[in-house]
Amino acid sequence: MTSGGVSYPGYTHGCLTYEDPATLRALAVEQVTAGLAAGEQVWVVGPQDRATMAGWLRSVPGVDAARRRDALRLLPVGEAYRHDEIVDPERQVRAYARATTEALAAGHTGLRVLAEATSLVRTPAQRDAFARYEHRIDHWMRHRPMSAVCAYDRRQLGDAAIEELACLHPQTNADVLFRLHSGGGDAVVALGGELDPSNHRGFAVALERADPRPVAGRLVFDAAELRFVDHRSLLHLRDHARRHDAVAVLRTPHQAPARLVELLGLTEVRVEVLR
């Protein structure tokens, strides 16, 4: 996948982890209220039935009228995804691309989705596929009038599974040390947080799942929000660049990565220090 162009003004891709169902209900009210005010079509996708989800939204002004004019859809998870199966990343992106096009054709300003996706990521195979999908839809949304918040129940999944998914979002309330998500401009990926000995294996997995592709022989990583990177993660960048016969370009405000790259002789990694 490649990146380029200007991010869509309404671009948002968040990850909410929760233990108290009231947190999810409050987010649903917030997202529906904001989406309807912006003229978007809003989908609330969850494991509950429609009547239960409608009950969450009783406080939202005009919610019944919004449902009648199809500005608000309440969808059991199996209607928006292949429930309890392994998600096909490319197929799911195409499905949301089609839904966004249809929302625009119906006169809405875009598509906003709140998806409670816990049931889709219970097994390692499901999480692997869904993580690949998360990065692909993140890249697609950055340049289109679609936004999304993915919600995961920590009680059912546990911290390790949550981290695999949350790190692939630009915004999250999860306690993750690093984030890897789609970049803007000519950056194929943006990195944030810290890459240290405790999480370099998780970074390698996230990088493999995202699988950014070079443009004109360059894999540009926007690391403006990356506070620290150690040599192990630089080696992962080198290995990824080698697999694609490219040069990884790390754009960072810090001098230390440049010194590490020079000491290690990493010819496939170039550091551009931001001024």
N, C-alpha and C positions, 0 to 999 in steps of 0.2 A: 504494500500500500504506500501511496505517496501522499504528500500534503502540499498545500499551496493556496495562495489567495488570502483574502481577508475573512476572519471569523464572522459568522452571522451574529448580529447584535444581540439576539436573545439566547445565544448558545449557553446552555447549562446542562451539565451531566453530573449528578450527585449520587452518593451512596449513603443511605441511612442504615445503620445497624441499631437494633432496638431489643430490649428485653420486656418492656412494659407495652402491651398493645395500645395503651392510650397514646403513646408516642406516635405510633403509626396513624391512628385516627386523627390526631392533631395535624400531622403532615398532610393527610388527605384534604382536610378542610383548607389548609394554607394553599396547597397546590391548585385545588379547584377554584378557590376564590381568586387567586392571581391569574390563572389561565382564562377564566371567563371574563375578567376585567380587561384582559389583553385581546379579547376577541378570538382566542384559540379554541380549537376543539380539544377537550380534555378526556383522557382515558384513565380510569382507575382500575387497575388489574390486581385481583387478589384471590386468595383461596376461598373466601367467603362467598355466599350467594348474593344476588343483587339487592335483595331486601335488607340484608345486614349492612352492606356498604351504603345503601341509601340512608339508613339510620345514622351513620357516621356524619352525614352531610346536612342534617336538618337545619343547622345554624347558618348555612350558606344562603345568602339572599338570591332568590330566583332560581333555586336549584331544580325545582320541578319543571319550570318553563324551559330551562336549559336542556333537560333530558328530552322534552317533547320536541324541541327543534334540533336535536341531535348534536348539540354543542357539548354534551356530557354523556359519555358512555361508561357504564359500570359493567366490567367484564370479568367473569370467572377466569382464572389463569389459563385454563385449557382452551379458551377461545382466542387468546392472543399468542400463545406459545404451544408447542407440542408438549403437553402436560405429562410429566413423569417419564419423558423420553430424553434422549440426548439431543440438544438443540443443534441444528445445522446453522453455523454462523452466517454464511452467505445468504441462505434462504431467509433467515430471520431479518437480516438487514433489508433485503428486497421487500419483505412484507411491510416493514415500517416505511420504506421509501414510497411504496404504493399508497399506504394509509395517509402519509403526509400530502402526497399529490391529490388524493381525494378530498382531504380536508380543505386544501386551498381551493379546489374546484367548487366546493360547496360554499365558499365565501368566508371561511375562517382565515385568520392570519397565520396559522400554523398548527402544529400538533404538540400537545404536552402530555406526557405519560408518567404516571406513578405506578410502578410495577412491584408488587410484593412477590419476589422470585425465589423464596426459600425452597419451595418444592422442586425447583428446577436444578438445584445445585447440591443435592444431598450426597451423591456419590463422587468419587474422584474423577470418573469419566465425564459425568455431567459438568463438574466444575471446570475441567479442562476445556470442554467445548464452549461453555458459557463465558469463560474468561476471554477466549478468542473472539467470541461475539461481542463482548463488552468493548473491546478496543476497536473493533470494526465499526460498531454503531457510533462510538465516540468520534471517530474520524469523520464518519458521514454527517453526523449532526453538527459538527463544528461549522460547516459551510451551508447548512440548510435550516429552514424554519421549524426545527423539531428540538424539543428539550425533554429530558427524562430524569427521574430519580428512581434508583433501584433500592429496594428495601429488603433487608435480610434479618431474620430472627436469630439473634446470637444464642438463645437458649437451645435451639435445635441444631445449629451448625458448629458452634464452638469458635474460639479465637483464631485458630490456624486457618480454617476454611474461610472465615471472614476476611482475613488479611490477603489471601490469594485474590479476592475479588475487589476489595476496597482499594487496593493500591493502583488499580487501573482506572480510577476516577479522578478528575481534577478537584472535586470537592467531596469530602467525606467527614463524618463525625467519628469514624473508627480510628483507633490509636495505631496508625501505621507509620513506620519510619521513613518510607519513601513512597512517591507516587510516579507512575509512568502513564502518560496519556497523550492524546494527539497534540501535535504542535501547530503553531501558526506560522504564516509566512512560508519560508523554505525549510522549516524544521519539520522532520517527519515525526518527531517525538519530543515531548517536553518532560523534564525530570524535576522532581522537587523533593525536599526533605534531606535525608542523609543515607548514603550507601557505605556501610561499614562491615566489619567481619561478621556481625550477627545476622545480616540479612542479604549477603551477597548471593547466596544460593536462591533465595526467593526472587532476587532481581534477575538472575539468569533465567529462571522459569518465566517470569513476566515478560522478559525481552523475547524469549522464544515464542511465547504465545502471541504477542503483538506482532512479531516478525516484520518490523519496518523495512521497507525496500528502498534502495538508493535511487536518487535522481541525478543523472549525469555523473555517476560514479561516486556520489557523496551521500552519506547518511548523516544529516545534520540533527544534533540533539540540543535542544534549547535547555540549558542547565542554569538559567538565571536564578531559579529558586532552589537549586541544589546547594545545600550548605557545606556538604562534605562528601568526598568520594575517595575510597582507598584503592590500592593497586589491584585487588581482586576484581572489583567491578570494572576497572579499566581493561583488565584482561578479558572480561566478558564482552565488552564493546569491541575489542580487537577481534575476538573469535567470531562475533556476529558479522563484522565487516568482512572478514576473510570468507565466510560462507557465501557472501554476495559479491565477492571480488570488488570491494569498494573501500573507501576511506571513511572512518567515523570521525565526524567533526563535533567536538564538544565545546559549546559556547558557554562560558562561565565568567563570573566576575572575579574569580579567585586564581591566584598564580600557582598554587600548589599542584593542581593536576598537570600543568604544563611541565613542571619540574619532574614529577613522577614519570610522565610519558617519556621524557628525555632520558632519565636514568634507566628505565626498563627497555629502551630502544624499541618502542612500539611504533613501527613505521606505518601501521594501518590506522593509527589514531592521531588526530591533529587537534590541538587545543587552541581555540580563539578566545583570548581574554577580552572581555567586554570592558570598554572604557566609560 
